[in-house]
């Protein structure tokens, strides 16, 4: 992938990963006692808004590399980094659809299931992305 194409993908990926990780920690470990019981931390709403507003950028930039990076690598049969790349694609799709499902489910059980699937797939995607990026970067630097 060319540098001019990879920079927006990497920036949007790390931005969504950072906001999502901070949101997860604050939402799950920093609830506060309110007037009527346990309430979300005051940063949950702005972080959730930031997460929902930055994610379309990530989807757009992933879509922009779909043809000339992802599909070409799959069709060419290149074995290098194929496992991490496939894991990225599958976990990204699961993360994307479960994240959308969180916003549309009416039932509490459905929403909780979507949240669980989203959190697990997001963790898998984030770790895979960081490893894939590091391995590819390391490979490029050692081959030069």
Secondary structure, DSSP 8 states (H G I E B T S, - for coil): --HHHHHHHHHHHHHHHHHHHHHHHHHHH--EEETTEEE--THHHHHHHHHHHHHHHHHHHHHHHIIIIIIHHHHHT--TTHHHHHHHHHHHHHHHHHHHHHHH--SHHHHHHHHHHHHHHHHHHHHHHHHHHHHHHHHHHHH-
